[in-house]
Amino acid sequence: ERMRHVPLFPASFNVSAGLRVEGYLNDCWWPGEVVEQHPKKGLRLSFDDGDSAWLGRRNVRPMLRCAPKRLHGTDVWQVPAAAQLPPPQRPAHPPIRLPRGVPSHE
């Protein structure tokens, strides 16, 4: 499900805090938001699942959008429902990660 065609986009798109992007991490492109820029560390992204990571500029691309589709036999274009949704809300606190073998109910 995570594999998709990578469209051409300008290599010099402007990155700024708050911009919705995709970051390449663990062999997949993940949706997120730029939180911070650093000249040596690169870009700090906050991913939609609550994780964050510093990524080099080459591992960040603009958020892909679904292309509108033409309704069969008409000149009406329909925007896919997924493209109309706002970005998901991030949790107020980062998730707590327990060591292996420690039950979460203790």
C-alpha positions in Angstrom: 0.0 0.0 0.0 2.9 2.4 0.7 4.5 1.9 -2.8 3.4 4.4 -5.4 4.8 6.1 -8.4 7.0 9.1 -7.5 6.0 12.1 -9.6 8.4 14.7 -10.8 8.6 17.8 -8.7 11.0 20.7 -8.5 14.1 19.8 -6.5 14.2 23.3 -5.1 10.7 23.5 -3.5 10.7 25.9 -0.5 10.6 24.2 2.8 9.3 26.1 5.9 8.0 25.2 9.3 4.4 23.9 9.1 4.7 22.7 5.5 3.1 19.3 4.9 5.6 16.9 3.4 6.6 13.3 3.1 9.8 12.0 4.7 11.7 8.9 3.6 12.3 6.7 6.7 12.7 2.9 7.0 12.3 2.4 3.2 8.9 4.2 3.0 7.6 7.7 2.5 5.6 8.8 5.5 3.3 11.9 5.8 4.3 14.6 8.2 5.0 18.2 8.9 8.2 20.3 9.0 8.9 21.4 12.5 12.3 22.9 12.4 15.3 23.5 10.0 19.0 23.2 11.0 21.9 23.9 8.6 23.8 20.7 9.6 21.1 18.4 10.9 18.6 19.0 8.1 14.9 19.1 8.7 13.0 17.8 11.8 9.7 16.3 10.8 6.8 15.4 13.0 5.1 12.4 11.4 1.3 11.9 11.5 1.8 8.8 13.8 3.4 11.0 16.5 7.1 10.2 15.8 9.6 12.8 14.8 13.0 12.5 13.2 15.8 14.6 11.6 16.1 13.9 7.9 18.4 15.2 5.2 16.9 17.4 2.6 17.1 14.7 -0.1 14.8 12.5 2.0 12.0 15.1 2.1 9.5 15.7 -0.7 6.3 17.7 -1.1 3.1 15.9 0.0 1.6 14.0 -2.9 -2.0 14.8 -3.8 -4.6 12.7 -5.5 -5.4 13.8 -9.0 -9.0 14.8 -9.8 -10.9 12.3 -11.9 -13.4 13.1 -14.7 -16.9 11.6 -14.2 -17.6 9.2 -17.0 -19.2 10.8 -20.0 -19.2 14.4 -18.5 -17.0 17.4 -18.2 -17.3 17.3 -14.4 -14.1 16.7 -12.4 -14.3 15.1 -9.0 -11.6 15.6 -6.3 -11.0 12.3 -4.4 -12.3 12.4 -0.8 -8.9 11.8 0.7 -7.6 15.0 -0.8 -10.3 17.0 0.9 -9.5 15.8 4.4 -7.5 18.1 6.7 -4.3 16.6 8.2 -4.8 14.4 11.2 -4.4 16.0 14.6 -1.2 15.0 16.4 -1.4 13.8 20.0 -0.8 16.4 22.7 2.0 14.3 24.2 4.3 12.0 22.4 3.5 8.3 23.0 5.3 6.5 25.8 7.5 3.7 24.7 8.1 1.0 27.2 11.0 -1.4 27.2 10.4 -4.9 25.7 8.7 -7.3 28.1 7.1 -4.6 30.3 3.3 -4.8 30.2 1.6 -1.4 29.5 -0.9 -1.9 32.3 1.7 -1.7 35.1 
